[in-house]
Amino acid sequence: MSAKLFSVNTVAFKCLKTLQDCSTRGFRIGAASLGSVDLKGRSCLTLKDFSSEEIRRLLWVSGDLKHRIKHEKQYLPLLQGKSIAMIFEKRSTRTRMSTETGFALLGGHPCFLTSQDIHLGVNESGTDTARVLSGLCDIVLARVYSHSTLEELDKEASIPIINGLSDLYHPIQILADFLTLQEHYGSLNGLTVSWIGDGNNVLHSFMMTAAKLGVHLKIATPKGYEPERRVIQEAQRLSKEHGTQLVLTSDPMEAAHGSNVLVTDTWVSMGQEEEKKKRLKDFKGYQITMQTGSVAKPDWTFLHCLPRKMEEVDDEVFYSSRSLVFPEAENRKWTIMGLMVSLLTDYTPQIPMQKF
């Protein structure tokens, strides 16, 4: 279908240019306001619920912890005496390892629970599970099939709930993606990210976040695989509010044109295995290659949340110097640490924002 360009007008571009001129680099935009952001006690089911300042604060805390722990070799037992219940209806390498090792590194105790370990919604209601866990631990991360499961947990729990992935959103992946881009480019404001693939939960989270960080978003999905209509409508509103571009198309090359970042994800998610043959046919032409990148900006880079299949991106791109997938995977750890610290403590970053 032809491209649809939303919230692009002269006033918007003037506003965006003003932001670019007045801000310098990194998270220095609104430094004073970021310092006063308080997220303690909040849940994180979707970044739709977080303001621009709150998201920037999460990235600042994450970058600060990474700098102090990884580079300065400091020991920061910020979560000593606390525990997290990790509920996994769906398996994952990065979500489990980043959360479990990150919580332990901060002095806390992680408890991993699979469908064999917990009766969520089967022998015990979500309501009862939420209330039980509220008395046994300090925070819950749940990786679930249905987003409604998270909403039920959050409604009944008296402790923070983190969305480790649902069918609708994947907020902790997007925090890692934007920290990775922040580190690579020095600033997020004014970047153009192009999503080429399925209109899935990861894309939904990009759509709820990009405009708030001053990032333009171009989306190419095959017909019939577009993002949910309600998500599109909210993304349009955010794009207009923040003066960014939102483009929807079914042409991968159109989406890649002039982009800084090319992003894709699996075409066949867990639970969609029976659709694999049809999906592979429908996504023909959507593989990201150097030819796709030939129409992007000279400094273009590539992201993929992993695990990756060859049909989504070829080896030439995936293992090239343009690929940020492995720093992106590592940043899953630092951003989930930043999120957990922000929701559980009054921690104030020690490293000036311009360091990032």
The 8 nearest C-alpha neighbors of each residue, nearest first, counted from 0:
[[1, 249, 248, 2, 250, 222, 247, 3],
 [0, 2, 248, 3, 249, 247, 250, 253],
 [3, 1, 248, 247, 246, 4, 0, 249],
 [2, 4, 247, 246, 5, 1, 248, 245],
 [3, 5, 246, 245, 2, 244, 7, 6],
 [4, 6, 245, 7, 244, 3, 235, 246],
 [7, 5, 239, 238, 244, 8, 242, 243],
 [6, 8, 5, 244, 11, 4, 243, 9],
 [9, 7, 11, 10, 6, 12, 242, 13],
 [8, 10, 12, 11, 13, 7, 14, 242],
 [9, 11, 13, 12, 8, 14, 242, 7],
 [12, 10, 242, 14, 8, 13, 9, 15],
 [11, 13, 15, 9, 14, 10, 16, 8],
 [12, 14, 10, 16, 11, 15, 17, 9],
 [15, 13, 11, 17, 12, 16, 10, 18],
 [14, 16, 12, 18, 17, 13, 242, 11],
 [17, 15, 19, 13, 18, 14, 12, 20],
 [18, 16, 20, 14, 15, 19, 21, 13],
 [17, 19, 15, 21, 16, 20, 22, 14],
 [20, 18, 16, 17, 22, 21, 15, 188],
 [19, 21, 17, 18, 22, 16, 23, 15],
 [22, 20, 18, 19, 17, 23, 28, 16],
 [23, 21, 28, 19, 20, 18, 24, 27],
 [22, 24, 21, 27, 25, 20, 19, 28],
 [23, 25, 186, 185, 27, 22, 26, 353],
 [26, 24, 186, 355, 185, 27, 353, 181],
 [25, 27, 352, 28, 353, 24, 55, 59],
 [28, 26, 30, 352, 25, 353, 29, 24],
 [29, 27, 22, 26, 30, 23, 25, 24],
 [28, 30, 32, 31, 27, 33, 52, 26],
 [31, 29, 33, 27, 32, 28, 34, 26],
 [30, 32, 34, 33, 29, 35, 28, 27],
 [31, 33, 29, 35, 34, 30, 36, 52],
 [34, 32, 30, 36, 35, 31, 56, 52],
 [33, 35, 31, 32, 36, 30, 347, 56],
 [34, 36, 32, 33, 37, 31, 30, 56],
 [37, 35, 33, 34, 53, 38, 32, 56],
 [36, 38, 39, 35, 345, 341, 53, 34],
 [39, 37, 342, 41, 341, 40, 36, 53],
 [38, 40, 342, 343, 41, 37, 341, 344],
 [39, 41, 342, 159, 343, 38, 42, 158],
 [42, 40, 39, 38, 159, 342, 43, 160],
 [41, 43, 159, 160, 161, 44, 40, 342],
 [44, 42, 161, 45, 162, 160, 41, 46],
 [43, 45, 162, 161, 42, 46, 149, 160],
 [46, 44, 47, 43, 170, 48, 168, 204],
 [47, 45, 49, 48, 170, 207, 208, 204],
 [46, 48, 207, 45, 49, 208, 204, 50],
 [47, 49, 46, 45, 50, 43, 44, 207],
 [50, 48, 46, 47, 53, 54, 51, 45],
 [51, 49, 53, 52, 54, 48, 211, 47],
 [50, 52, 211, 54, 53, 55, 212, 49],
 [53, 51, 55, 50, 54, 33, 56, 32],
 [52, 54, 56, 50, 55, 51, 49, 57],
 [55, 53, 57, 56, 51, 52, 50, 49],
 [54, 56, 58, 52, 57, 53, 59, 51],
 [55, 57, 53, 59, 54, 58, 33, 52],
 [58, 56, 54, 60, 55, 59, 338, 337],
 [57, 59, 61, 55, 56, 60, 62, 178],
 [60, 58, 56, 62, 61, 57, 63, 55],
 [59, 61, 63, 57, 337, 58, 62, 348],
 [62, 60, 337, 334, 58, 64, 63, 333],
 [63, 61, 65, 59, 60, 64, 58, 66],
 [62, 64, 60, 66, 61, 65, 350, 348],
 [65, 63, 67, 61, 66, 62, 68, 60],
 [66, 64, 62, 69, 68, 63, 67, 333],
 [65, 67, 70, 63, 64, 69, 68, 62],
 [66, 68, 71, 64, 73, 65, 70, 69],
 [69, 67, 73, 72, 65, 71, 66, 64],
 [70, 68, 65, 72, 66, 71, 67, 73],
 [69, 71, 66, 72, 67, 68, 65, 73],
 [70, 72, 67, 73, 68, 69, 66, 65],
 [73, 71, 68, 69, 70, 67, 74, 66],
 [72, 74, 68, 71, 67, 75, 69, 70],
 [75, 73, 76, 68, 72, 105, 104, 67],
 [74, 76, 77, 105, 73, 68, 106, 104],
 [77, 75, 105, 106, 79, 78, 74, 104],
 [76, 78, 105, 75, 79, 106, 340, 344],
 [79, 77, 107, 106, 105, 81, 76, 80],
 [80, 78, 106, 107, 76, 81, 77, 105],
 [79, 81, 107, 78, 82, 106, 108, 77],
 [82, 80, 107, 78, 79, 137, 108, 136],
 [83, 81, 108, 136, 107, 137, 109, 84],
 [82, 84, 109, 138, 139, 136, 137, 110],
 [85, 83, 139, 110, 86, 111, 140, 109],
 [84, 86, 111, 140, 112, 141, 110, 139],
 [87, 85, 141, 112, 113, 142, 140, 84],
 [88, 86, 142, 113, 89, 141, 112, 90],
 [87, 89, 143, 114, 142, 113, 86, 90],
 [90, 88, 87, 142, 143, 91, 144, 269],
 [89, 91, 87, 88, 92, 95, 142, 113],
 [92, 90, 94, 93, 95, 89, 87, 96],
 [93, 91, 95, 94, 96, 90, 97, 306],
 [92, 94, 96, 95, 97, 91, 328, 331],
 [95, 93, 97, 91, 96, 92, 98, 163],
 [96, 94, 98, 93, 97, 92, 99, 91],
 [95, 97, 93, 99, 98, 94, 100, 92],
 [98, 96, 332, 94, 101, 100, 95, 93],
 [99, 97, 101, 95, 96, 100, 102, 94],
 [98, 100, 96, 102, 101, 109, 97, 95],
 [101, 99, 103, 97, 102, 98, 96, 104],
 [100, 102, 104, 98, 103, 99, 97, 336],
 [101, 103, 105, 107, 99, 104, 100, 98],
 [102, 104, 107, 106, 100, 105, 101, 108],
 [105, 103, 101, 106, 102, 100, 107, 76],
 [104, 106, 76, 102, 103, 78, 77, 107],
 [107, 105, 79, 76, 103, 78, 104, 77],
 [108, 106, 79, 103, 78, 81, 102, 82],
 [107, 109, 82, 103, 81, 83, 110, 102],
 [110, 108, 83, 82, 99, 84, 102, 111],
 [111, 109, 84, 85, 83, 112, 108, 82],
 [112, 110, 85, 84, 109, 86, 113, 87],
 [113, 111, 86, 116, 85, 87, 117, 110],
 [114, 112, 87, 116, 115, 86, 88, 117],
 [113, 115, 116, 117, 88, 112, 87, 118],
 [116, 114, 113, 117, 112, 118, 88, 119],
 [117, 115, 113, 112, 114, 118, 111, 86],
 [116, 118, 114, 119, 115, 112, 113, 86],
 [119, 117, 122, 123, 121, 120, 114, 116],
 [120, 118, 121, 117, 125, 123, 124, 128],
 [119, 121, 124, 125, 123, 118, 122, 128],
 [122, 120, 118, 123, 119, 124, 125, 117],
 [123, 121, 118, 120, 124, 119, 117, 125],
 [124, 122, 118, 121, 120, 119, 127, 128],
 [123, 125, 120, 126, 127, 119, 128, 121],
 [124, 126, 128, 120, 127, 119, 152, 129],
 [125, 127, 124, 129, 128, 155, 130, 152],
 [126, 128, 130, 124, 129, 125, 131, 123],
 [127, 129, 125, 131, 130, 126, 132, 124],
 [130, 128, 156, 152, 126, 132, 127, 131],
 [129, 131, 133, 127, 156, 128, 132, 155],
 [132, 130, 128, 133, 134, 129, 127, 135],
 [131, 133, 135, 134, 129, 130, 136, 128],
 [132, 134, 130, 131, 135, 157, 158, 156],
 [135, 133, 132, 131, 136, 130, 137, 157],
 [136, 134, 132, 133, 131, 137, 82, 84],
 [135, 137, 82, 83, 132, 133, 138, 134],
 [138, 136, 82, 83, 81, 158, 133, 139],
 [137, 139, 83, 159, 158, 136, 160, 84],
 [140, 138, 84, 160, 83, 85, 161, 141],
 [141, 139, 161, 85, 163, 160, 162, 86],
 [140, 142, 86, 163, 162, 85, 143, 87],
 [143, 141, 163, 164, 87, 88, 86, 89],
 [144, 142, 88, 165, 145, 141, 164, 89],
 [143, 145, 165, 166, 146, 88, 89, 142],
 [146, 144, 147, 166, 148, 165, 143, 149],
 [145, 147, 165, 148, 149, 166, 167, 150],
 [146, 148, 150, 145, 149, 151, 152, 165],
 [149, 147, 151, 146, 150, 145, 152, 143],
 [150, 148, 152, 146, 147, 151, 153, 162],
 [149, 151, 147, 153, 148, 152, 154, 146],
 [150, 152, 154, 148, 149, 153, 147, 125],
 [153, 151, 149, 129, 155, 150, 154, 156],
 [152, 154, 150, 156, 151, 155, 160, 149],
 [153, 155, 151, 152, 156, 150, 126, 157],
 [154, 156, 152, 153, 126, 129, 130, 151],
 [157, 155, 129, 153, 130, 158, 133, 152],
 [156, 158, 133, 155, 159, 130, 153, 129],
 [157, 159, 156, 138, 133, 137, 160, 40],
 [160, 158, 42, 138, 41, 40, 139, 161],
 [159, 161, 42, 139, 153, 140, 138, 43],
 [162, 160, 140, 43, 44, 42, 163, 139],
 [161, 163, 44, 164, 141, 140, 43, 142],
 [162, 164, 142, 141, 140, 161, 171, 169],
 [165, 163, 169, 142, 162, 143, 168, 166],
 [164, 166, 146, 143, 144, 167, 168, 145],
 [165, 167, 145, 144, 200, 146, 168, 164],
 [166, 168, 200, 165, 146, 203, 199, 169],
 [169, 167, 200, 204, 165, 203, 170, 201],
 [168, 170, 164, 201, 200, 172, 171, 204],
 [171, 169, 173, 172, 204, 45, 46, 168],
 [170, 172, 174, 173, 169, 335, 175, 163],
 [173, 171, 175, 170, 174, 169, 176, 331],
 [172, 174, 176, 170, 175, 171, 177, 205],
 [173, 175, 171, 177, 176, 172, 334, 178],
 [176, 174, 331, 330, 178, 172, 173, 177],
 [177, 175, 173, 179, 174, 178, 327, 172],
 [176, 178, 180, 179, 174, 175, 181, 173],
 [177, 179, 181, 175, 180, 176, 58, 182],
 [180, 178, 176, 182, 177, 181, 327, 175],
 [179, 181, 177, 183, 182, 178, 184, 176],
 [182, 180, 178, 185, 186, 179, 184, 183],
 [181, 183, 179, 180, 185, 184, 178, 355],
 [182, 184, 180, 181, 185, 179, 186, 178],
 [185, 183, 186, 181, 180, 182, 187, 179],
 [184, 186, 181, 182, 25, 183, 24, 355],
 [187, 185, 25, 24, 181, 184, 188, 26],
 [188, 186, 181, 190, 189, 214, 212, 213],
 [187, 189, 213, 186, 214, 190, 212, 19],
 [188, 190, 214, 213, 187, 191, 215, 19],
 [191, 189, 214, 187, 188, 215, 259, 192],
 [190, 192, 215, 258, 259, 214, 216, 260],
 [191, 193, 260, 216, 258, 259, 215, 261],
 [194, 192, 217, 261, 218, 255, 254, 216],
 [193, 195, 218, 262, 263, 219, 261, 217],
 [196, 194, 219, 263, 251, 262, 218, 220],
 [197, 195, 220, 263, 194, 219, 285, 264],
 [196, 198, 199, 220, 224, 266, 225, 195],
 [199, 197, 226, 225, 224, 202, 220, 196],
 [200, 198, 202, 197, 201, 203, 226, 167],
 [199, 201, 168, 167, 203, 202, 169, 166],
 [202, 200, 204, 169, 203, 199, 168, 205],
 [201, 203, 205, 204, 199, 200, 198, 206],
 [204, 202, 200, 206, 201, 205, 168, 199],
 [203, 205, 207, 201, 206, 202, 168, 170],
 [206, 204, 202, 208, 203, 207, 209, 173],
 [205, 207, 203, 204, 234, 208, 209, 202],
 [208, 206, 47, 204, 205, 234, 46, 203],
 [209, 207, 205, 211, 206, 210, 204, 46],
 [208, 210, 214, 212, 211, 205, 206, 207],
 [209, 211, 213, 214, 212, 238, 208, 241],
 [212, 210, 51, 209, 208, 213, 241, 50],
 [213, 211, 210, 209, 214, 188, 51, 187],
 [212, 214, 188, 210, 211, 189, 243, 209],
 [215, 213, 209, 190, 210, 189, 212, 188],
 [216, 214, 191, 244, 243, 192, 190, 245],
 [215, 217, 192, 245, 191, 193, 244, 214],
 [218, 216, 246, 193, 254, 245, 247, 194],
 [219, 217, 194, 247, 193, 246, 254, 248],
 [218, 220, 249, 195, 248, 251, 254, 250],
 [219, 221, 249, 196, 225, 197, 224, 195],
 [222, 220, 249, 224, 223, 282, 281, 219],
 [221, 223, 224, 220, 249, 225, 0, 281],
 [222, 224, 225, 221, 220, 281, 198, 226],
 [223, 225, 198, 221, 222, 197, 220, 226],
 [224, 226, 198, 220, 223, 227, 222, 221],
 [227, 225, 198, 228, 199, 231, 224, 230],
 [226, 228, 230, 229, 231, 225, 198, 203],
 [227, 229, 231, 230, 232, 226, 225, 233],
 [230, 228, 232, 231, 227, 233, 226, 234],
 [231, 229, 233, 227, 228, 232, 234, 203],
 [232, 230, 234, 228, 229, 233, 235, 227],
 [231, 233, 229, 235, 230, 234, 228, 236],
 [232, 234, 236, 230, 235, 231, 237, 229],
 [235, 233, 231, 237, 236, 232, 206, 238],
 [236, 234, 238, 232, 233, 237, 231, 239],
 [235, 237, 233, 239, 234, 238, 240, 232],
 [238, 236, 240, 234, 239, 235, 210, 241],
 [239, 237, 243, 235, 241, 210, 236, 240],
 [238, 240, 6, 236, 242, 237, 241, 235],
 [239, 241, 237, 238, 242, 236, 243, 6],
 [242, 240, 238, 239, 243, 210, 237, 211],
 [241, 243, 11, 239, 238, 240, 15, 12],
 [244, 242, 238, 215, 241, 210, 213, 214],
 [245, 243, 215, 7, 6, 5, 238, 216],
 [244, 246, 216, 5, 217, 4, 215, 238],
 [245, 247, 217, 4, 3, 218, 2, 216],
 [248, 246, 218, 3, 2, 219, 217, 245],
 [249, 247, 2, 219, 250, 0, 1, 218],
 [248, 250, 219, 220, 221, 0, 251, 222],
 [249, 251, 253, 248, 252, 219, 254, 220],
 [252, 250, 254, 219, 253, 195, 255, 285],
 [253, 251, 255, 254, 250, 291, 256, 294],
 [252, 254, 250, 256, 251, 255, 248, 219],
 [253, 255, 251, 217, 252, 256, 219, 193],
 [256, 254, 252, 258, 295, 253, 193, 251],
 [255, 257, 295, 294, 253, 258, 254, 252],
 [258, 256, 295, 296, 255, 294, 259, 191],
 [257, 259, 295, 191, 255, 296, 256, 260],
 [260, 258, 299, 191, 296, 192, 190, 298],
 [259, 261, 192, 300, 299, 258, 301, 193],
 [262, 260, 301, 193, 194, 192, 300, 302],
 [263, 261, 194, 302, 301, 303, 193, 195],
 [262, 264, 195, 196, 303, 194, 302, 261],
 [265, 263, 303, 304, 266, 196, 305, 262],
 [264, 266, 267, 268, 307, 311, 308, 263],
 [265, 267, 197, 264, 268, 196, 278, 311],
 [266, 268, 265, 271, 275, 272, 269, 278],
 [269, 267, 271, 270, 265, 266, 272, 199],
 [270, 268, 271, 272, 267, 89, 144, 90],
 [269, 271, 272, 268, 273, 267, 144, 274],
 [272, 270, 274, 268, 269, 273, 267, 275],
 [271, 273, 275, 274, 270, 267, 269, 268],
 [274, 272, 271, 275, 276, 270, 277, 267],
 [275, 273, 272, 271, 277, 276, 278, 267],
 [276, 274, 278, 272, 277, 273, 279, 267],
 [275, 277, 279, 278, 274, 280, 273, 272],
 [276, 278, 280, 275, 279, 274, 281, 282],
 [279, 277, 281, 275, 280, 276, 274, 282],
 [278, 280, 282, 276, 277, 281, 275, 283],
 [279, 281, 277, 278, 283, 282, 276, 275],
 [280, 282, 278, 279, 283, 277, 221, 222],
 [283, 281, 279, 285, 280, 278, 284, 221],
 [282, 284, 280, 285, 281, 279, 286, 278],
 [285, 283, 286, 282, 251, 287, 281, 250],
 [286, 284, 282, 283, 251, 287, 196, 195],
 [285, 287, 311, 312, 284, 310, 288, 313],
 [288, 286, 312, 291, 285, 311, 313, 289],
 [289, 287, 291, 290, 313, 316, 312, 286],
 [288, 290, 292, 291, 293, 316, 287, 315],
 [289, 291, 293, 288, 292, 294, 287, 252],
 [292, 290, 288, 289, 293, 287, 252, 294],
 [291, 293, 289, 295, 290, 294, 288, 255],
 [292, 294, 290, 291, 295, 289, 296, 297],
 [295, 293, 256, 292, 291, 257, 255, 296],
 [296, 294, 257, 258, 256, 292, 255, 293],
 [295, 297, 257, 299, 298, 258, 259, 294],
 [298, 296, 299, 295, 259, 293, 292, 294],
 [297, 299, 296, 259, 300, 295, 321, 260],
 [300, 298, 259, 260, 296, 297, 295, 258],
 [299, 301, 321, 260, 322, 261, 259, 298],
 [300, 302, 322, 261, 260, 262, 323, 321],
 [303, 301, 262, 324, 323, 261, 322, 304],
 [302, 304, 305, 263, 264, 324, 262, 301],
 [303, 305, 264, 306, 302, 328, 324, 172],
 [306, 304, 307, 303, 264, 265, 324, 328],
 [305, 307, 304, 308, 265, 303, 264, 92],
 [306, 308, 305, 265, 309, 311, 264, 303],
 [307, 309, 310, 311, 306, 265, 312, 313],
 [310, 308, 311, 313, 312, 307, 314, 286],
 [309, 311, 308, 312, 286, 313, 279, 285],
 [312, 310, 286, 309, 308, 287, 265, 313],
 [313, 311, 287, 286, 309, 310, 288, 317],
 [312, 314, 309, 315, 316, 288, 317, 287],
 [315, 313, 317, 316, 318, 312, 309, 319],
 [314, 316, 313, 317, 318, 319, 288, 289],
 [315, 317, 319, 314, 318, 313, 288, 289],
 [316, 318, 314, 322, 319, 315, 313, 312],
 [319, 317, 316, 314, 315, 322, 320, 321],
 [320, 318, 316, 321, 322, 317, 315, 314],
 [319, 321, 322, 318, 323, 316, 300, 317],
 [322, 320, 300, 319, 301, 323, 299, 316],
 [321, 323, 301, 320, 319, 324, 317, 300],
 [324, 322, 326, 325, 302, 301, 327, 321],
 [325, 323, 327, 302, 322, 326, 303, 328],
 [324, 326, 328, 327, 323, 329, 322, 330],
 [327, 325, 329, 328, 323, 324, 330, 179],
 [328, 326, 324, 330, 325, 329, 179, 176],
 [329, 327, 325, 331, 326, 330, 324, 93],
 [330, 328, 326, 331, 327, 332, 325, 333],
 [329, 331, 333, 175, 332, 327, 328, 334],
 [330, 332, 175, 329, 328, 334, 333, 97],
 [333, 331, 97, 330, 335, 334, 329, 101],
 [332, 334, 330, 336, 61, 335, 331, 65],
 [333, 335, 337, 61, 336, 331, 332, 175],
 [334, 336, 338, 337, 332, 333, 339, 331],
 [337, 335, 333, 339, 334, 338, 101, 340],
 [336, 338, 61, 334, 340, 60, 335, 339],
 [337, 339, 335, 341, 336, 340, 334, 57],
 [340, 338, 336, 342, 341, 337, 343, 335],
 [339, 341, 337, 343, 338, 344, 342, 336],
 [340, 342, 338, 339, 343, 344, 38, 39],
 [343, 341, 39, 339, 40, 38, 340, 41],
 [342, 344, 340, 39, 341, 339, 40, 345],
 [345, 343, 346, 340, 341, 39, 342, 77],
 [344, 346, 347, 39, 341, 343, 37, 340],
 [347, 345, 344, 348, 341, 340, 77, 60],
 [346, 348, 349, 345, 60, 34, 341, 344],
 [349, 347, 60, 350, 63, 346, 59, 351],
 [350, 348, 347, 351, 63, 67, 60, 64],
 [349, 351, 63, 348, 352, 354, 66, 67],
 [352, 350, 353, 354, 349, 348, 355, 63],
 [351, 353, 26, 354, 27, 355, 350, 59],
 [352, 354, 355, 351, 25, 27, 26, 24],
 [355, 353, 352, 351, 350, 25, 63, 26],
 [354, 353, 25, 352, 182, 62, 185, 26]]
